[in-house]
Amino acid sequence: MNSLQEYPAYKRLPLQLREADGNYFHTADGKRVLDLYGGHCVNTLGAGDVGIGRALAAQWQECSFTTNLIDMPARQDLLHALAPGLPPGSWQMFCSNSGAEANENLLKLALNATGRDTVVAFEGAFHGRTAAAAAVSDQKNPAWPATPFNVRKLPWGSTSLIDSSVAAVILEPIQSLAGVIMPAPGFLNDLREACDRSGALLLFDEVQTGNGRLGEMWASQFFGVIADGFSTAKGIGGGFPLGLTFITESHAAKVPAGLCGSTFGGGPMAMAAAMQIQKRLVEPGFLDQVKKCGALLQAAAGVGPVESVQGAGLLLGLKISPSTTARQVRDALLAQGILTGLCNDPQILRLSPALTLNAADVSQFLDALTSLQFCE
Ligand SMILES: Cc1ncc(COP(=O)(O)O)c(C=O)c1O
């Protein structure tokens, strides 16, 4: 008799999901839960967005899937829609299915474009779980027996050791899993200069910071520093798997065509979902609303157990006072019907809600925080 169980990858929350709608879950026992975690930055427009649903249904009718050997209007449409919002420059884009894949391809392109063998990454970083993405992540328990290239790990904020052996410097412009840690003023500019001096490519992992989350389309624009290549995933598909790798045309020209490839990457359904997200992100006032709600959430500083707020837009870390842990606050909020997130810093509660969050949702959260009581 066979048996099959799920591999225990995740410690599951005590929630029995019935359905998810916009910024809310409805549980099997009739509770309504405000989702301030957004499926780890995925649900750009909340759950069950009607426009994405319609676009997917229409695309399925028109062409559900075909080989990448055939060009298709859905991919051309997305290229045209994304281009105006990109950081200034001439770019090429490669489509895959996840953040880790997008980073693997980014690193592969940088190593091949430079012909060098070393990548600089940062302590605290998280870039995914596949071999190359894990190699440049700060793994507490290294998951792979060997790294596929030389990795030089620098403390966050350091610009040392970026020399002529370095193909690329990869970083999250805001380190999310580490604790929503902002770059110190000038750090990204200094990295840009160090890369220009050494001939290394500056690579941004915009899996979390991209797609409007900071109130600008990309972190490049938020911080005013342009990378040579960047990746995104999560929010770009709003729940439909999609990873994108962007590299400047001048660097792409140094790499043979056909170096990257994927069966599903760039498939029509993912293109249709991403297209719908782009349409919403460029609607007048959409990104202003992200900034506005982010600013309202900054008012959590000093409320209940929250000492201070870090991060930007709708990628925020709430620093919890030392007498309590973020986990205790997360659990207490969940008991009140609000889902928030944790990270590697036990004192930081992470928020990455849908970009459709509104002022009423923020007030509900601030009221709940105010009411929290913890025994010393
Ligand atoms: C910054 C960052 N990069 C890469 C990844 C990996 O993305 P995926 O899980 O889609 O492979 C994640 C996932 O959490 C992430 O937060």
The ligand as a Gaussian input file, in Angstrom:
#p B3LYP/6-31G(d) Opt

LIG

0 1
 C       14.698000      38.864000      -2.280000
 C       14.332000      37.496000      -2.769000
 N       14.994000      36.954000      -3.806000
 C       14.690000      35.743000      -4.282000
 C       13.696000      34.973000      -3.715000
 C       13.384000      33.619000      -4.263000
 O       12.169000      33.645000      -4.914000
 P       11.395000      32.265000      -5.251000
 O       10.909000      31.719000      -3.951000
 O       10.297000      32.705000      -6.180000
 O       12.381000      31.369000      -5.908000
 C       12.978000      35.489000      -2.630000
 C       11.918000      34.678000      -2.007000
 O       11.502000      34.893000      -0.896000
 C       13.307000      36.774000      -2.136000
 O       12.672000      37.300000      -1.102000

